[in-house]
Amino acid sequence: MAKGIKDKVAIIGMGCSRFGERWDCGPEELIVEAFKEALADAGIEREQIEMAWLGLFYQEQSAGKSALPLALSLRLPNIPVTRVENMCATGTEALRGAVYAVAAGACDIALAVGVEKLKDTGYAGLPERTKGTFDDLWLPNATAPGAFAQLASAYAARHKIPMEDLKRAMAHVSVKSHDNGVLNPKAHLRKRITEEEAMKAAPVAYPLGLLDCCGVSDGAACAIVTTVEKAREMGFKDLVTVKAMQLAPSNGYEMSNTGWDGSYLLTTRVASQKAYQEAGITNPREQINMMEVHDCFSVTELVVMEDLGISPEGGASKDILDGVFDRDGKVPCQLDGGLKCFGHPIGASGLRMAYEMYLQLLGRAGDRQIGSPSIGLTHNLGGHPFRNVASVSLFGLYAG
């Protein structure tokens, strides 16, 4: 019987580029920026890397369809490289490939990189400005803000929450993330906002306003992983290990069955339960110390709190306004500023989230450090509420 990957793989180095409107460079330069930090962090030579994965979503407008740009830009020693894409879980999918290869014994040291030059595509999240990108061809009559606005309306209706009350909780989500983003020199948006500004921001798709939406950004992040045994041989003492990595795609249920009312994210519920089982988590609200979740919109973060089992059904708004997910709250969320302040270069976001968990677990997050956390969760959601893929990963300090 499968036993999962808990504590079989350690992260020995991570790196992250500065996110933003990086007109000064291409995807290759962003890859190099993140890789240099990870390589120095791991204290190894690139020749020790045996396999590599590249997460990249918008291929033609970025680095191409293959993983060859990764091998070329990093001068990797003719090792296997694989390009993966799984919507907004693309960066996490690259890490999953590297982690599974090491856990399976296929190699000792593997590299995962996620990158996106999203600004170069002209993508802005709305179809009249995308001009030939993925969304025009896949869902030409739907927009991301429109789809997640429907999630907000369905959630409010199911739980009988007045829309103004929901908007107030959504505003607090954004304010909290901006407060955290100010402390992060690698974030794209580093400016505090008020709840009043968020509530009165220009409408995008009711009830979502401009400050409920994450931005468009360029960025890269990467990780170097190995076995726990190999990490010990290399002299590493404090180890961050992978506790679980689970993935759940839609299978058509949401679009073809009246059992789904549009008020929650089914795939996140499935992925989180599998991740908790793999990691041995029985009470996520008590056992998880911090989170980075897929806050493409403020309402997404709100709903996800319930899908992950952190907040009770219908209780996320109260938890948010009570400060449960603030920096000094019970379960801090988006400690680095989240998608809200980093933007969402699709291939990089999952690894960027893991980067923050890694730094926090090792006590190296500087002004953002929250104390001595022992386990953190990352979550990605790709697509729209009715057709998506969700990933949930858990990382923690090795106690062996």
Secondary structure as the mmCIF struct_conf table of DSSP 4:
data_model
#
loop_
_struct_conf.conf_type_id
_struct_conf.id
_struct_conf.beg_label_comp_id
_struct_conf.beg_label_asym_id
_struct_conf.beg_label_seq_id
_struct_conf.end_label_comp_id
_struct_conf.end_label_asym_id
_struct_conf.end_label_seq_id
TURN_TY1_P TURN_TY1_P1 LYS A 6 LYS A 8
STRN STRN1 VAL A 9 CYS A 16
HELX_LH_PP_P HELX_LH_PP_P1 SER A 17 PHE A 19
STRN STRN2 GLY A 20 GLY A 20
TURN_TY1_P TURN_TY1_P2 TRP A 23 ASP A 24
HELX_RH_AL_P HELX_RH_AL_P1 PRO A 27 ALA A 42
TURN_TY1_P TURN_TY1_P3 GLY A 43 GLY A 43
HELX_RH_3T_P HELX_RH_3T_P1 ARG A 46 GLN A 48
STRN STRN3 MET A 51 GLY A 55
BEND BEND1 PHE A 57 TYR A 58
TURN_TY1_P TURN_TY1_P4 GLU A 60 ALA A 63
BEND BEND2 LYS A 65 ALA A 67
HELX_RH_AL_P HELX_RH_AL_P2 LEU A 68 LEU A 74
TURN_TY1_P TURN_TY1_P5 ARG A 75 ARG A 75
BEND BEND3 ASN A 78 ASN A 78
STRN STRN4 VAL A 81 VAL A 84
HELX_RH_3T_P HELX_RH_3T_P2 MET A 87 ALA A 89
HELX_RH_AL_P HELX_RH_AL_P3 THR A 90 ALA A 103
TURN_TY1_P TURN_TY1_P6 ALA A 104 GLY A 105
BEND BEND4 ALA A 106 ALA A 106
BEND BEND5 ASP A 108 ASP A 108
STRN STRN5 ILE A 109 LYS A 117
HELX_RH_3T_P HELX_RH_3T_P3 LEU A 118 THR A 121
TURN_TY1_P TURN_TY1_P7 GLY A 122 GLY A 122
BEND BEND6 GLY A 125 LEU A 126
HELX_RH_AL_P HELX_RH_AL_P4 PRO A 127 THR A 130
BEND BEND7 LYS A 131 THR A 133
HELX_RH_AL_P HELX_RH_AL_P5 PHE A 134 TRP A 138
TURN_TY1_P TURN_TY1_P8 PRO A 140 ASN A 141
HELX_RH_AL_P HELX_RH_AL_P6 ALA A 144 HIS A 159
TURN_TY1_P TURN_TY1_P9 LYS A 160 LYS A 160
HELX_RH_AL_P HELX_RH_AL_P7 MET A 163 GLY A 181
TURN_TY1_P TURN_TY1_P10 VAL A 182 LEU A 183
TURN_TY1_P TURN_TY1_P11 PRO A 185 LYS A 186
BEND BEND8 HIS A 188 HIS A 188
HELX_RH_AL_P HELX_RH_AL_P8 GLU A 195 MET A 199
TURN_TY1_P TURN_TY1_P12 LYS A 200 LYS A 200
BEND BEND9 ALA A 201 ALA A 201
HELX_LH_PP_P HELX_LH_PP_P2 ALA A 202 ALA A 202
STRN STRN6 PRO A 203 ALA A 205
TURN_TY1_P TURN_TY1_P13 TYR A 206 PRO A 207
STRN STRN7 LEU A 208 GLY A 209
HELX_RH_3T_P HELX_RH_3T_P4 LEU A 210 ASP A 212
STRN STRN8 CYS A 213 CYS A 213
STRN STRN9 ASP A 218 THR A 227
HELX_RH_AL_P HELX_RH_AL_P9 VAL A 228 GLU A 233
TURN_TY1_P TURN_TY1_P14 MET A 234 GLY A 235
BEND BEND10 ASP A 238 ASP A 238
STRN STRN10 VAL A 240 PRO A 249
BEND BEND11 GLY A 252 GLY A 252
HELX_RH_AL_P HELX_RH_AL_P10 TYR A 253 SER A 256
TURN_TY1_P TURN_TY1_P15 THR A 258 GLY A 259
BEND BEND12 GLY A 262 TYR A 264
HELX_RH_AL_P HELX_RH_AL_P11 LEU A 266 ALA A 279
TURN_TY1_P TURN_TY1_P16 GLY A 280 GLY A 280
BEND BEND13 THR A 282 THR A 282
HELX_RH_AL_P HELX_RH_AL_P12 PRO A 284 GLN A 287
STRN STRN11 MET A 290 GLU A 292
BEND BEND14 CYS A 296 CYS A 296
STRN STRN12 PHE A 297 PHE A 297
HELX_RH_AL_P HELX_RH_AL_P13 SER A 298 ASP A 307
TURN_TY1_P TURN_TY1_P17 LEU A 308 GLY A 309
BEND BEND15 ILE A 310 SER A 311
TURN_TY1_P TURN_TY1_P18 GLU A 313 GLY A 314
HELX_RH_AL_P HELX_RH_AL_P14 ALA A 316 LEU A 321
TURN_TY1_P TURN_TY1_P19 ASP A 322 PHE A 325
BEND BEND16 ASP A 326 ASP A 326
TURN_TY1_P TURN_TY1_P20 ARG A 327 ASP A 328
BEND BEND17 GLY A 329 VAL A 331
STRN STRN13 CYS A 333 CYS A 333
TURN_TY1_P TURN_TY1_P21 LEU A 335 ASP A 336
HELX_RH_AL_P HELX_RH_AL_P15 GLY A 338 PHE A 342
HELX_RH_AL_P HELX_RH_AL_P16 ILE A 346 LEU A 361
TURN_TY1_P TURN_TY1_P22 LEU A 362 GLY A 363
HELX_RH_3T_P HELX_RH_3T_P5 GLY A 366 ARG A 368
BEND BEND18 GLY A 371 GLY A 371
STRN STRN14 ILE A 375 HIS A 384
TURN_TY1_P TURN_TY1_P23 PRO A 385 PHE A 386
STRN STRN15 ARG A 387 LEU A 397
#
